[in-house]
Amino acid sequence: MAGGRTVEQKQELAADLTREVVRILDVKPEWITVIIDEHPRNNLLAIIPAAANGFNII
């Protein structure tokens, strides 16, 4: 994702992702690893939602 988020925002994101993976996949929280890969905004040439590219979440 584009950089610039606060540590608190990234912590909240990781906590929410973990909680939902545990709920949906019925796994233990300690089995979950969240990796946030940040890039400078000027390195992101096109940000297009997946749905606009024909990708559907089933």
C-alpha positions as CSV (number, residue, x, y, z in Angstrom):
1,M,0.0,0.0,0.0
2,A,1.0,3.6,-0.3
3,G,3.2,4.8,2.6
4,G,2.2,7.5,5.1
5,R,-0.1,5.6,7.5
6,T,0.6,5.9,11.2
7,V,1.8,3.1,13.3
8,E,-1.6,3.1,15.1
9,Q,-3.4,2.7,11.8
10,K,-1.2,-0.2,10.8
11,Q,-1.7,-1.8,14.2
12,E,-5.5,-1.4,13.9
13,L,-5.4,-2.9,10.3
14,A,-3.3,-5.9,11.5
15,A,-5.7,-6.5,14.4
16,D,-8.8,-6.3,12.3
17,L,-7.3,-8.6,9.6
18,T,-6.2,-11.1,12.2
19,R,-9.6,-11.1,13.8
20,E,-11.4,-11.7,10.5
21,V,-9.1,-14.4,9.3
22,V,-9.5,-16.2,12.7
23,R,-13.3,-15.9,12.4
24,I,-13.6,-16.9,8.7
25,L,-11.0,-19.6,8.5
26,D,-11.4,-20.9,12.1
27,V,-7.7,-20.8,12.8
28,K,-5.7,-19.6,15.9
29,P,-4.6,-16.0,16.0
30,E,-1.0,-17.0,16.6
31,W,-1.0,-18.7,13.2
32,I,-1.6,-15.4,11.5
33,T,1.2,-13.1,10.2
34,V,0.3,-9.7,8.7
35,I,3.0,-8.2,6.5
36,I,2.4,-4.6,5.4
37,D,4.4,-3.7,2.3
38,E,4.6,0.1,1.9
39,H,5.7,2.0,-1.2
40,P,6.2,5.8,-1.8
41,R,3.1,7.2,-3.4
42,N,5.1,8.5,-6.3
43,N,6.1,4.9,-7.1
44,L,2.4,3.9,-7.5
45,L,1.6,4.7,-11.1
46,A,-2.0,3.5,-11.2
47,I,-4.3,2.7,-8.4
48,I,-7.4,1.0,-9.9
49,P,-9.9,-0.9,-7.8
50,A,-10.0,-4.6,-8.6
51,A,-13.6,-4.5,-9.5
52,A,-12.9,-2.0,-12.3
53,N,-10.5,-4.5,-13.8
54,G,-13.1,-7.2,-13.9
55,F,-12.0,-9.1,-10.8
56,N,-14.8,-10.3,-8.7
57,I,-14.7,-11.5,-5.1
58,I,-16.8,-14.7,-4.7
